[in-house]
Amino acid sequence: MTQQKKTIIIVIFGFFLISYLVMSDMFSLNGMPKVLSNEEHGTVEQPCVYQNKTRYLDHKGQLSIAIWNIYKQQKPHWLSQLNQLVTENNLILLQEAKLSNALLRYLSTSSSFYFMAEAFRMGRSSVGVMTISDTMSLSTCALLSAEPWIRFPKSTLISEYLLSNNQTLLVVNLHGINFDWRLIHYKEQFNAISDAFENHEGPAILAGDFNTWRLERQLIVKAFAKRWGLKEAKYDIDQRVAVFNFPLDHLYFRGLSLKRADSLQTQASDHSPIIAMFHLK
C-alpha cells in the first residue's frame, strides 16, 4: 500500500472517530443482542424469535433477493426505492436501517414481516440490520460485534426460512466491522456465525455490507466462504460501491441456482442495492 493510501485511511479513521465521540451523547448502546419484530404476537425484544407455522418463502421454486445498505434513510427517495425492492423481491436484507417513524409507518402498511437486530439507538430509533420477507421465518437470532476503536457495535441477523422443496434456507444478514486495522475483531465476527453454517446442511445465503475495503478483508471473507461451500454471485451489471477498488457489498450462496444478479446505482443511498434471482435445486 502506498504512503498516500495510508494517509487517506488514517484521515478517514480520524474523521469518523472524532464524529462518533462528539455525537456520542445522542446515541445509546444495546448491551445484549436483541431482535425487534412485527411477528403476529406483537413486537418482541429478545435474542431469538421462533415460529412453528409458516409459509414457503419462494414462489413456485423462484426466489428473489435484494441486499441494500439504506444509509439510515438519510437520502431522498429512499422510501420509493425500498418499496420497489419489497414489491419485487421475496427477501430484502438491509444494513444501516433506522427504525424511524417513517419506516415504521411503511412497514405497518405492508404485508411483509420484518426482523431487526438492534445495534444501537439514535434517540428513540433503533439502528441495525433488518430482514424483510414475504413470510415469517422459522427462527431468527441476533448477534452483536463490537467495533474495537469506537463504542458502536455492528449487528447480524441469522434466519431460517421454509422452502417449497421441504428444505430450509439459512440467511445471514451481516454488516461488517469497519474500524479494525489488525482485523482480529473482523475475523471474530465471521467466526461467530460459523455455528449457523455448521448446523445447517441445506441452501444458504450470506450477504450484506461487509466493509471489504482492503485486500486482507476480502481474503478473510473468501476463506470463510470456501470453508462453508459458498460461492460469490457473478453480476451481469455490477455498479456496487467500491473503496480503493474493492466492493463493499456482497452476496454469497450455496445450494441454489443463480439465474441473474445485478447491482444498479441509486440516488437513495450511498450504496447500490444488489438484486438476485434464484431457483431451487
Short mmCIF file of the C-alpha atoms (twelve columns), coordinates in Angstrom:
data_MODEL
# 
_entry.id   MODEL 
# 
loop_
_atom_site.group_PDB 
_atom_site.id 
_atom_site.type_symbol 
_atom_site.label_atom_id 
_atom_site.label_alt_id 
_atom_site.label_comp_id 
_atom_site.label_asym_id 
_atom_site.label_seq_id 
_atom_site.Cartn_x 
_atom_site.Cartn_y 
_atom_site.Cartn_z 
_atom_site.pdbx_PDB_model_num 
ATOM 1   C CA . MET A 1   0.000   0.000   0.000   1 
ATOM 2   C CA . THR A 2   1.354   3.449   -0.916  1 
ATOM 3   C CA . GLN A 3   2.007   6.161   1.652   1 
ATOM 4   C CA . GLN A 4   -0.767  8.235   0.068   1 
ATOM 5   C CA . LYS A 5   -3.349  5.496   0.651   1 
ATOM 6   C CA . LYS A 6   -2.164  5.052   4.242   1 
ATOM 7   C CA . THR A 7   -2.579  8.773   4.839   1 
ATOM 8   C CA . ILE A 8   -6.084  8.739   3.351   1 
ATOM 9   C CA . ILE A 9   -7.112  5.812   5.574   1 
ATOM 10  C CA . ILE A 10  -5.728  7.497   8.705   1 
ATOM 11  C CA . VAL A 11  -7.600  10.715  7.870   1 
ATOM 12  C CA . ILE A 12  -10.836 8.812   7.269   1 
ATOM 13  C CA . PHE A 13  -10.490 6.871   10.517  1 
ATOM 14  C CA . GLY A 14  -9.715  10.061  12.433  1 
ATOM 15  C CA . PHE A 15  -12.717 11.873  10.993  1 
ATOM 16  C CA . PHE A 16  -15.151 9.112   11.894  1 
ATOM 17  C CA . LEU A 17  -13.627 8.613   15.330  1 
ATOM 18  C CA . ILE A 18  -13.973 12.303  16.202  1 
ATOM 19  C CA . SER A 19  -17.503 12.365  14.781  1 
ATOM 20  C CA . TYR A 20  -18.558 9.418   16.923  1 
ATOM 21  C CA . LEU A 21  -17.042 10.923  20.071  1 
ATOM 22  C CA . VAL A 22  -18.636 14.318  19.505  1 
ATOM 23  C CA . MET A 23  -22.058 12.798  18.853  1 
ATOM 24  C CA . SER A 24  -21.889 10.016  21.446  1 
ATOM 25  C CA . ASP A 25  -24.354 11.761  23.760  1 
ATOM 26  C CA . MET A 26  -27.028 11.410  21.052  1 
ATOM 27  C CA . PHE A 27  -26.705 7.613   20.966  1 
ATOM 28  C CA . SER A 28  -27.376 4.758   23.359  1 
ATOM 29  C CA . LEU A 29  -25.852 1.314   23.006  1 
ATOM 30  C CA . ASN A 30  -27.572 -2.043  23.100  1 
ATOM 31  C CA . GLY A 31  -25.648 -4.217  25.537  1 
ATOM 32  C CA . MET A 32  -27.278 -7.531  24.592  1 
ATOM 33  C CA . PRO A 33  -28.331 -8.941  21.208  1 
ATOM 34  C CA . LYS A 34  -31.989 -8.136  20.631  1 
ATOM 35  C CA . VAL A 35  -34.431 -8.929  17.814  1 
ATOM 36  C CA . LEU A 36  -37.179 -6.427  17.058  1 
ATOM 37  C CA . SER A 37  -40.081 -7.891  15.093  1 
ATOM 38  C CA . ASN A 38  -43.644 -7.367  13.927  1 
ATOM 39  C CA . GLU A 39  -44.463 -11.074 14.281  1 
ATOM 40  C CA . GLU A 40  -48.080 -11.994 14.996  1 
ATOM 41  C CA . HIS A 41  -47.848 -11.807 18.787  1 
ATOM 42  C CA . GLY A 42  -46.663 -8.211  18.667  1 
ATOM 43  C CA . THR A 43  -43.236 -6.633  18.871  1 
ATOM 44  C CA . VAL A 44  -40.739 -8.814  20.711  1 
ATOM 45  C CA . GLU A 45  -37.384 -7.813  22.151  1 
ATOM 46  C CA . GLN A 46  -35.226 -10.870 22.781  1 
ATOM 47  C CA . PRO A 47  -32.121 -12.522 21.246  1 
ATOM 48  C CA . CYS A 48  -34.084 -15.086 19.177  1 
ATOM 49  C CA . VAL A 49  -37.581 -15.494 17.729  1 
ATOM 50  C CA . TYR A 50  -39.070 -18.878 16.770  1 
ATOM 51  C CA . GLN A 51  -42.186 -19.724 14.777  1 
ATOM 52  C CA . ASN A 52  -43.711 -23.176 14.287  1 
ATOM 53  C CA . LYS A 53  -46.167 -22.431 11.487  1 
ATOM 54  C CA . THR A 54  -45.030 -20.604 8.392   1 
ATOM 55  C CA . ARG A 55  -45.413 -20.485 4.600   1 
ATOM 56  C CA . TYR A 56  -42.848 -21.079 1.880   1 
ATOM 57  C CA . LEU A 57  -40.501 -18.186 1.200   1 
ATOM 58  C CA . ASP A 58  -40.132 -18.923 -2.501  1 
ATOM 59  C CA . HIS A 59  -42.833 -18.692 -5.159  1 
ATOM 60  C CA . LYS A 60  -43.121 -21.890 -7.188  1 
ATOM 61  C CA . GLY A 61  -39.414 -22.548 -6.832  1 
ATOM 62  C CA . GLN A 62  -38.357 -18.982 -7.686  1 
ATOM 63  C CA . LEU A 63  -36.640 -16.845 -5.064  1 
ATOM 64  C CA . SER A 64  -35.701 -13.178 -5.495  1 
ATOM 65  C CA . ILE A 65  -33.434 -11.415 -3.015  1 
ATOM 66  C CA . ALA A 66  -32.296 -7.805  -2.540  1 
ATOM 67  C CA . ILE A 67  -29.386 -6.559  -0.405  1 
ATOM 68  C CA . TRP A 68  -29.043 -2.849  0.391   1 
ATOM 69  C CA . ASN A 69  -27.280 -0.557  2.848   1 
ATOM 70  C CA . ILE A 70  -30.057 2.009   3.256   1 
ATOM 71  C CA . TYR A 71  -27.813 4.655   4.899   1 
ATOM 72  C CA . LYS A 72  -30.226 5.244   7.802   1 
ATOM 73  C CA . GLN A 73  -32.739 6.647   5.274   1 
ATOM 74  C CA . GLN A 74  -30.796 9.906   5.091   1 
ATOM 75  C CA . LYS A 75  -31.189 10.482  1.343   1 
ATOM 76  C CA . PRO A 76  -34.314 11.468  -0.603  1 
ATOM 77  C CA . HIS A 77  -36.406 8.812   -2.340  1 
ATOM 78  C CA . TRP A 78  -35.296 6.002   -0.013  1 
ATOM 79  C CA . LEU A 79  -38.922 5.046   0.569   1 
ATOM 80  C CA . SER A 80  -39.800 4.644   -3.105  1 
ATOM 81  C CA . GLN A 81  -36.618 2.606   -3.638  1 
ATOM 82  C CA . LEU A 82  -37.375 0.401   -0.628  1 
ATOM 83  C CA . ASN A 83  -40.985 -0.078  -1.708  1 
ATOM 84  C CA . GLN A 84  -39.797 -1.226  -5.136  1 
ATOM 85  C CA . LEU A 85  -37.428 -3.734  -3.566  1 
ATOM 86  C CA . VAL A 86  -40.111 -5.065  -1.218  1 
ATOM 87  C CA . THR A 87  -42.658 -5.312  -4.014  1 
ATOM 88  C CA . GLU A 88  -40.359 -7.154  -6.415  1 
ATOM 89  C CA . ASN A 89  -38.483 -9.493  -4.046  1 
ATOM 90  C CA . ASN A 90  -39.266 -12.269 -1.567  1 
ATOM 91  C CA . LEU A 91  -36.437 -11.315 0.775   1 
ATOM 92  C CA . ILE A 92  -34.731 -7.968  1.486   1 
ATOM 93  C CA . LEU A 93  -31.586 -7.665  3.601   1 
ATOM 94  C CA . LEU A 94  -30.972 -4.106  4.821   1 
ATOM 95  C CA . GLN A 95  -27.943 -2.694  6.600   1 
ATOM 96  C CA . GLU A 96  -27.916 0.634   8.459   1 
ATOM 97  C CA . ALA A 97  -31.693 0.541   8.775   1 
ATOM 98  C CA . LYS A 98  -33.116 3.105   11.177  1 
ATOM 99  C CA . LEU A 99  -36.471 2.168   12.678  1 
ATOM 100 C CA . SER A 100 -37.824 5.694   12.351  1 
ATOM 101 C CA . ASN A 101 -41.484 6.673   12.399  1 
ATOM 102 C CA . ALA A 102 -41.469 6.855   8.603   1 
ATOM 103 C CA . LEU A 103 -40.074 3.342   8.239   1 
ATOM 104 C CA . LEU A 104 -42.432 2.006   10.902  1 
ATOM 105 C CA . ARG A 105 -45.416 3.535   9.096   1 
ATOM 106 C CA . TYR A 106 -44.341 1.896   5.854   1 
ATOM 107 C CA . LEU A 107 -43.816 -1.498  7.477   1 
ATOM 108 C CA . SER A 108 -47.181 -1.307  9.240   1 
ATOM 109 C CA . THR A 109 -48.968 -0.869  5.909   1 
ATOM 110 C CA . SER A 110 -47.004 -3.660  4.227   1 
ATOM 111 C CA . SER A 111 -47.967 -7.315  4.326   1 
ATOM 112 C CA . SER A 112 -44.304 -8.209  4.833   1 
ATOM 113 C CA . PHE A 113 -42.662 -9.420  8.014   1 
ATOM 114 C CA . TYR A 114 -39.572 -7.777  9.395   1 
ATOM 115 C CA . PHE A 115 -36.862 -8.632  11.903  1 
ATOM 116 C CA . MET A 116 -34.223 -6.233  13.110  1 
ATOM 117 C CA . ALA A 117 -31.038 -6.785  15.111  1 
ATOM 118 C CA . GLU A 118 -30.633 -3.585  17.093  1 
ATOM 119 C CA . ALA A 119 -27.004 -2.436  17.240  1 
ATOM 120 C CA . PHE A 120 -27.644 0.893   18.961  1 
ATOM 121 C CA . ARG A 121 -30.245 3.630   19.230  1 
ATOM 122 C CA . MET A 122 -30.300 7.121   17.739  1 
ATOM 123 C CA . GLY A 123 -32.651 8.980   20.015  1 
ATOM 124 C CA . ARG A 124 -35.726 6.736   20.138  1 
ATOM 125 C CA . SER A 125 -34.958 4.874   16.919  1 
ATOM 126 C CA . SER A 126 -33.182 1.516   16.731  1 
ATOM 127 C CA . VAL A 127 -30.391 1.165   14.161  1 
ATOM 128 C CA . GLY A 128 -29.030 -2.090  12.784  1 
ATOM 129 C CA . VAL A 129 -29.549 -4.742  10.129  1 
ATOM 130 C CA . MET A 130 -33.107 -5.584  9.103   1 
ATOM 131 C CA . THR A 131 -34.504 -8.537  7.146   1 
ATOM 132 C CA . ILE A 132 -37.870 -8.112  5.415   1 
ATOM 133 C CA . SER A 133 -39.628 -11.125 3.919   1 
ATOM 134 C CA . ASP A 134 -42.891 -12.281 2.371   1 
ATOM 135 C CA . THR A 135 -43.318 -14.908 5.063   1 
ATOM 136 C CA . MET A 136 -42.366 -15.456 8.685   1 
ATOM 137 C CA . SER A 137 -39.043 -17.137 9.379   1 
ATOM 138 C CA . LEU A 138 -38.786 -20.395 11.274  1 
ATOM 139 C CA . SER A 139 -36.196 -18.756 13.507  1 
ATOM 140 C CA . THR A 140 -34.256 -15.515 13.693  1 
ATOM 141 C CA . CYS A 141 -31.402 -14.661 16.063  1 
ATOM 142 C CA . ALA A 142 -29.349 -11.512 16.557  1 
ATOM 143 C CA . LEU A 143 -25.613 -11.150 17.132  1 
ATOM 144 C CA . LEU A 144 -23.574 -8.092  18.084  1 
ATOM 145 C CA . SER A 145 -19.914 -7.470  17.250  1 
ATOM 146 C CA . ALA A 146 -18.114 -4.582  18.918  1 
ATOM 147 C CA . GLU A 147 -16.046 -2.104  16.949  1 
ATOM 148 C CA . PRO A 148 -12.615 -2.083  18.652  1 
ATOM 149 C CA . TRP A 149 -11.896 1.664   18.321  1 
ATOM 150 C CA . ILE A 150 -15.338 3.103   18.898  1 
ATOM 151 C CA . ARG A 151 -18.254 2.146   21.082  1 
ATOM 152 C CA . PHE A 152 -20.793 1.336   18.396  1 
ATOM 153 C CA . PRO A 153 -21.305 -2.337  17.514  1 
ATOM 154 C CA . LYS A 154 -22.343 -3.899  14.243  1 
ATOM 155 C CA . SER A 155 -25.257 -6.335  14.197  1 
ATOM 156 C CA . THR A 156 -26.029 -9.580  12.372  1 
ATOM 157 C CA . LEU A 157 -29.292 -11.463 11.785  1 
ATOM 158 C CA . ILE A 158 -29.342 -15.242 11.305  1 
ATOM 159 C CA . SER A 159 -32.659 -16.600 9.991   1 
ATOM 160 C CA . GLU A 160 -34.095 -19.827 8.624   1 
ATOM 161 C CA . TYR A 161 -36.959 -19.988 6.133   1 
ATOM 162 C CA . LEU A 162 -39.023 -22.887 4.824   1 
ATOM 163 C CA . LEU A 163 -38.776 -23.621 1.085   1 
ATOM 164 C CA . SER A 164 -41.252 -25.404 -1.165  1 
ATOM 165 C CA . ASN A 165 -38.828 -28.311 -1.750  1 
ATOM 166 C CA . ASN A 166 -39.035 -29.009 2.020   1 
ATOM 167 C CA . GLN A 167 -35.523 -27.693 2.612   1 
ATOM 168 C CA . THR A 168 -34.779 -24.766 4.891   1 
ATOM 169 C CA . LEU A 169 -32.833 -21.732 3.743   1 
ATOM 170 C CA . LEU A 170 -30.235 -20.240 6.085   1 
ATOM 171 C CA . VAL A 171 -29.976 -16.454 5.657   1 
ATOM 172 C CA . VAL A 172 -27.230 -14.390 7.297   1 
ATOM 173 C CA . ASN A 173 -27.576 -10.610 7.050   1 
ATOM 174 C CA . LEU A 174 -24.261 -9.098  8.176   1 
ATOM 175 C CA . HIS A 175 -22.838 -5.580  8.494   1 
ATOM 176 C CA . GLY A 176 -19.075 -5.889  8.762   1 
ATOM 177 C CA . ILE A 177 -16.900 -4.225  11.397  1 
ATOM 178 C CA . ASN A 178 -15.152 -1.192  9.955   1 
ATOM 179 C CA . PHE A 179 -12.612 0.213   12.440  1 
ATOM 180 C CA . ASP A 180 -10.250 -2.731  12.904  1 
ATOM 181 C CA . TRP A 181 -6.853  -2.436  11.270  1 
ATOM 182 C CA . ARG A 182 -5.455  -5.695  12.675  1 
ATOM 183 C CA . LEU A 183 -8.702  -7.478  11.703  1 
ATOM 184 C CA . ILE A 184 -8.869  -9.524  14.910  1 
ATOM 185 C CA . HIS A 185 -12.442 -8.466  15.632  1 
ATOM 186 C CA . TYR A 186 -13.347 -8.706  11.952  1 
ATOM 187 C CA . LYS A 187 -12.323 -12.373 11.916  1 
ATOM 188 C CA . GLU A 188 -14.215 -12.961 15.155  1 
ATOM 189 C CA . GLN A 189 -17.356 -11.513 13.613  1 
ATOM 190 C CA . PHE A 190 -17.311 -14.143 10.880  1 
ATOM 191 C CA . ASN A 191 -16.257 -16.911 13.274  1 
ATOM 192 C CA . ALA A 192 -19.346 -16.089 15.359  1 
ATOM 193 C CA . ILE A 193 -21.632 -17.182 12.504  1 
ATOM 194 C CA . SER A 194 -19.758 -20.424 11.839  1 
ATOM 195 C CA . ASP A 195 -22.063 -22.430 14.116  1 
ATOM 196 C CA . ALA A 196 -25.033 -21.478 11.972  1 
ATOM 197 C CA . PHE A 197 -23.379 -22.944 8.867   1 
ATOM 198 C CA . GLU A 198 -22.027 -25.966 10.700  1 
ATOM 199 C CA . ASN A 199 -25.513 -26.881 11.938  1 
ATOM 200 C CA . HIS A 200 -27.236 -26.310 8.592   1 
ATOM 201 C CA . GLU A 201 -26.968 -28.751 5.697   1 
ATOM 202 C CA . GLY A 202 -29.290 -27.059 3.203   1 
ATOM 203 C CA . PRO A 203 -29.078 -23.973 0.982   1 
ATOM 204 C CA . ALA A 204 -27.690 -20.795 2.462   1 
ATOM 205 C CA . ILE A 205 -27.283 -17.069 1.806   1 
ATOM 206 C CA . LEU A 206 -24.571 -14.865 3.303   1 
ATOM 207 C CA . ALA A 207 -24.924 -11.230 2.289   1 
ATOM 208 C CA . GLY A 208 -24.626 -7.621  3.358   1 
ATOM 209 C CA . ASP A 209 -22.229 -4.720  3.605   1 
ATOM 210 C CA . PHE A 210 -19.004 -6.461  4.630   1 
ATOM 211 C CA . ASN A 211 -16.835 -3.302  4.534   1 
ATOM 212 C CA . THR A 212 -14.248 -5.128  2.464   1 
ATOM 213 C CA . TRP A 213 -12.278 -2.009  1.520   1 
ATOM 214 C CA . ARG A 214 -8.860  -3.672  1.502   1 
ATOM 215 C CA . LEU A 215 -7.449  -6.944  0.206   1 
ATOM 216 C CA . GLU A 216 -6.933  -8.525  3.643   1 
ATOM 217 C CA . ARG A 217 -10.636 -8.111  4.405   1 
ATOM 218 C CA . GLN A 218 -11.596 -9.647  1.076   1 
ATOM 219 C CA . LEU A 219 -9.368  -12.645 1.776   1 
ATOM 220 C CA . ILE A 220 -10.987 -13.269 5.165   1 
ATOM 221 C CA . VAL A 221 -14.439 -13.321 3.573   1 
ATOM 222 C CA . LYS A 222 -13.306 -15.559 0.717   1 
ATOM 223 C CA . ALA A 223 -11.684 -18.023 3.135   1 
ATOM 224 C CA . PHE A 224 -14.879 -18.155 5.187   1 
ATOM 225 C CA . ALA A 225 -16.962 -18.727 2.058   1 
ATOM 226 C CA . LYS A 226 -14.663 -21.515 0.860   1 
ATOM 227 C CA . ARG A 227 -14.843 -23.220 4.259   1 
ATOM 228 C CA . TRP A 228 -18.635 -23.459 4.092   1 
ATOM 229 C CA . GLY A 229 -19.043 -24.112 0.376   1 
ATOM 230 C CA . LEU A 230 -20.364 -20.671 -0.537  1 
ATOM 231 C CA . LYS A 231 -19.989 -19.133 -3.984  1 
ATOM 232 C CA . GLU A 232 -19.960 -15.410 -4.685  1 
ATOM 233 C CA . ALA A 233 -22.597 -14.107 -7.071  1 
ATOM 234 C CA . LYS A 234 -21.412 -13.033 -10.520 1 
ATOM 235 C CA . TYR A 235 -23.100 -9.842  -11.703 1 
ATOM 236 C CA . ASP A 236 -24.417 -9.078  -15.157 1 
ATOM 237 C CA . ILE A 237 -24.380 -5.401  -14.200 1 
ATOM 238 C CA . ASP A 238 -22.047 -4.508  -11.336 1 
ATOM 239 C CA . GLN A 239 -22.240 -0.947  -10.017 1 
ATOM 240 C CA . ARG A 240 -21.535 -1.766  -6.385  1 
ATOM 241 C CA . VAL A 241 -19.886 0.950   -4.312  1 
ATOM 242 C CA . ALA A 242 -16.151 0.335   -4.014  1 
ATOM 243 C CA . VAL A 243 -13.380 1.816   -1.859  1 
ATOM 244 C CA . PHE A 244 -9.803  1.513   -3.182  1 
ATOM 245 C CA . ASN A 245 -11.362 -0.574  -5.990  1 
ATOM 246 C CA . PHE A 246 -12.748 -3.142  -3.520  1 
ATOM 247 C CA . PRO A 247 -16.555 -3.611  -3.496  1 
ATOM 248 C CA . LEU A 248 -18.126 -3.301  -0.042  1 
ATOM 249 C CA . ASP A 249 -21.367 -5.246  -0.579  1 
ATOM 250 C CA . HIS A 250 -21.527 -8.970  -1.275  1 
ATOM 251 C CA . LEU A 251 -23.814 -11.903 -1.920  1 
ATOM 252 C CA . TYR A 252 -22.616 -15.470 -1.293  1 
ATOM 253 C CA . PHE A 253 -24.775 -18.581 -1.650  1 
ATOM 254 C CA . ARG A 254 -24.866 -22.360 -1.802  1 
ATOM 255 C CA . GLY A 255 -27.476 -24.969 -2.677  1 
ATOM 256 C CA . LEU A 256 -29.345 -22.618 -5.035  1 
ATOM 257 C CA . SER A 257 -29.150 -21.963 -8.778  1 
ATOM 258 C CA . LEU A 258 -28.426 -18.326 -9.586  1 
ATOM 259 C CA . LYS A 259 -30.315 -17.077 -12.637 1 
ATOM 260 C CA . ARG A 260 -29.155 -13.453 -12.585 1 
ATOM 261 C CA . ALA A 261 -27.618 -10.871 -10.253 1 
ATOM 262 C CA . ASP A 262 -27.281 -7.117  -10.754 1 
ATOM 263 C CA . SER A 263 -26.245 -4.081  -8.786  1 
ATOM 264 C CA . LEU A 264 -27.609 -0.804  -10.112 1 
ATOM 265 C CA . GLN A 265 -26.768 2.699   -8.945  1 
ATOM 266 C CA . THR A 266 -29.288 4.649   -6.899  1 
ATOM 267 C CA . GLN A 267 -29.559 8.181   -5.532  1 
ATOM 268 C CA . ALA A 268 -31.473 6.910   -2.487  1 
ATOM 269 C CA . SER A 269 -28.377 5.757   -0.544  1 
ATOM 270 C CA . ASP A 270 -24.599 5.831   -0.628  1 
ATOM 271 C CA . HIS A 271 -24.690 2.113   -1.546  1 
ATOM 272 C CA . SER A 272 -26.109 0.413   -4.630  1 
ATOM 273 C CA . PRO A 273 -28.605 -2.394  -3.986  1 
ATOM 274 C CA . ILE A 274 -27.879 -5.946  -5.121  1 
ATOM 275 C CA . ILE A 275 -30.778 -7.852  -6.696  1 
ATOM 276 C CA . ALA A 276 -30.558 -11.577 -7.433  1 
ATOM 277 C CA . MET A 277 -32.952 -14.216 -8.782  1 
ATOM 278 C CA . PHE A 278 -32.526 -17.859 -7.783  1 
ATOM 279 C CA . HIS A 279 -34.419 -21.043 -8.421  1 
ATOM 280 C CA . LEU A 280 -34.445 -24.048 -6.127  1 
ATOM 281 C CA . LYS A 281 -32.450 -27.126 -6.971  1 
# 
